[in-house]
Amino acid sequence: MNAVILAAGLGTRLRPLTDDKPKAMVEIDGAPMLQHQILKMRNAGFKRIVVNVHYMGEQIIDFLKANNNFGIDIMVSDERNLLLNTGGGIARAAMMFGDDKPVLVHNVDIFSNVDVAHYYNECAGCDALLLLQERETSRRLCFTNDMRLAGWYNVNEGEVTASYTGYDIEDLKMYAFSGIHVLSAGFAKAMPQNEAFPLFSFYLSQKNDRFIKGVVLPDDTRWVDAGTPQSLVEAAEIVRIA
C-alpha cells in the first residue's frame, strides 16, 4: 500500500513553535508529528510512503535519514524551491510511486483513530474516496444522496460553488473534510504535473466525469487538527490511545 504524508505546510497557526522548525517536526507526546504519522502508516501495513517538504525541509530530510526511514521505503518530494499547494504537491508525490496502486493522502497534522487501511481498500471502484465528518466548519463539501462530490459550500458567503449538475443546495448533504482521502492511481496520474493548484479546485473540476465518493466517519471517531498550539494536548491523547 502507498501513502503520501503532506508535510510541506508553513505551519503559521503553530507559531512560535514553527519559528525554527517545520510543522511536521513539532513534537506531540515526545515525538515529531511526522514520526507519529509514519508509524501509524507502517503499523497499518503501508510499505511505501512519500513525504513532501518545503519550509525548512532539510530538517525533515535529515530526520528521516537519521532514523533510517523507520525501516520502510520512504521517498521525499522536495518542494523547497516551489511550493505546489495541496493539489500540485499530491500530484508530484503520487507519481513517485510508479505503480498502479491507490494512494492514501494524509495531512501531517491530522491525528485520529481512523483505520486508514480499511478505507484504503474501500477506494476500489471509485476515483477518489474522501473521509468526512459531521462537525461545524465554515467550509463544507457538498454531496448528492449517493455521496458523489457535488460542490463546495462557504458558510460565510452562503453559496455553493460548482454545484453538481441538476442539484439545488437543498438537495445536497454537507460535511467537513477530515484531511484524509484515497486516490486511485489513474486519477492521481490525471492530475496536472509541475503546477501549483489547490486540491479541491481539481476535484470540483472533475466531479461530473469522475466518481469522487464521500464516506462519513463514525460518530465515535477521535479526530483533531493539530494545527494550533491549543490542539496539541488533544492530539497527544489520541496518540496514546490509538
Secondary structure, 3 states (H helix, E strand, C coil): CEEEEECCCCCHHHCCCCCCCCHHHCEECCEEHHHHHHHHHHHHCCCEEEEEECCCHHHHHHHHHHCHHHHCEEEEEECCCCCCHHHHHHHHHHHCCCCCCCEEEEECCEEECCCHHHHHHHCCCCCEEEEEECCCCCEEEEECCCCEEEEEEECCCCEEECCCCCCCHHHCEEEEEEEEEEECHHHHHCCCCCCCCCHHHHHHHHCCCCCEEEEECCCCCCEEECCCHHHHHHHHHHHHHC
